[in-house]
């Protein structure tokens, strides 16, 4: 439902946009972007490509990114707009709030009683996981791995024994170092490295960390990567352990 202007408060629509191919946008997302009073975009230049493709002329304002010094003032400007009209929040690509600073605006809107409505769209997370060939019933999403080598190693070391599939985002200039860490800490587990998903030069490569290292040393990585990493044990083995533990607890309770 869209507000007509008689109400005292607008609605914040959290709109998923394509991660690459502009045809991956939903009809509902396009309808929302046309009808709101303002689009708050993390990257207006990129959002403009989508709006131009579908002849959308809604006013647009830059929202913020994680390192923007004007973050607070821009957030307050969007919240002020919400006092009188509907606003659509879009990230640079994908779903706002997922490994994205948009969650701060969403939280601030909720604190003020602003209605927040999701308009789902694609993400690199589910797209890469769907084609990795690894169990997707249980997984742990790490977002972007730490930039510092020490912090990254500490995080990966803490997860080396985790039975769930791990999904992480990584920048191209840190990919080789991260794969070297994974080879040392995770051994020969299966890893899928996906980049440029849904774009012209989409690449989805599977192998061990050592195999991926050899490939990307010969072919320098470009574009942000999504890494899907097999868990410490197979999904079947893990659920057998869970089942055994549940049965043990049940018997102990009798």
Secondary structure, 3 states (H helix, E strand, C coil): CCCCCCCCCCEEEEECECCCCHHHCCHHHHHHHHHCCEEEECCHHHHHHHHHHCCCCCCEEECCCCCCCCHHHHHHHHHHHHCCCCEEEECCCECCCCCCCHHHHHHHHHHCCCEEEEECCCCHHHHHHHHCCCCCCCEEEEEECCCCHHHHHHHHHHHCCCCCEEEEEECHHHHHHHHHHHHHHHCCCCEEEEECCCCCCCEEEEECHHHHHHHHHHCCCCCCEEEEECCCCCHHHHHHHHHHHHHHHHHHHC
